[in-house]
Amino acid sequence: MSEGSSRTAAGGARSVEKKRVAKAATTIYVCQKCGHQTRKWLGKCPDCGEWNSFVEERARVEPKGAAAARARFTFRDAKPVAYSDIESQDDARVPSGIDEFDRVLGGGIVPGSLVLIGGDAASASPRCSRRWPTRSAGRA
């Protein structure tokens, strides 16, 4: 019986397809003159034209997807600051005309800022978003 086939219960031959999975390259060849990389050894570098300049090196496996994003992400250096050293930013605020909304925002909307209003359908968010443009139209 051949390697690519197997016998059925009735004795007939049936073809069995084998899936081949490409193995990830574990080595690469790097030109020592210009740094060109290839999976196969080449006698002449296609970039710089140098002969016999390829050296075998171990390939570095790059993470994929979310792991790749985390690998490239770095935190900036942060140092603790005493609460008394923090400067207050008293930005000018534009009142919306809705007292409770202004109270929640600390006195009104800061020009150039974005305020996201969200909530359940039964909450006040839909009513608030419909009322605010009419109340603040004269203040712009």
Buried (B, 14 or more C-beta within 10 A) or exposed (E): EEEEEEEEEEEEEEEEEEEEEEEEEEEBBBBEBEEBEBEEEBEEBEEEEBEEBBEEEEBEEEEEEEEEEEEEEEEEEEEEEEEEEEEEEEEEBBBBBBEEBBEEBEBBBBEEEEEEEEEEEEEBBEEBEEBBEEEBEEEE
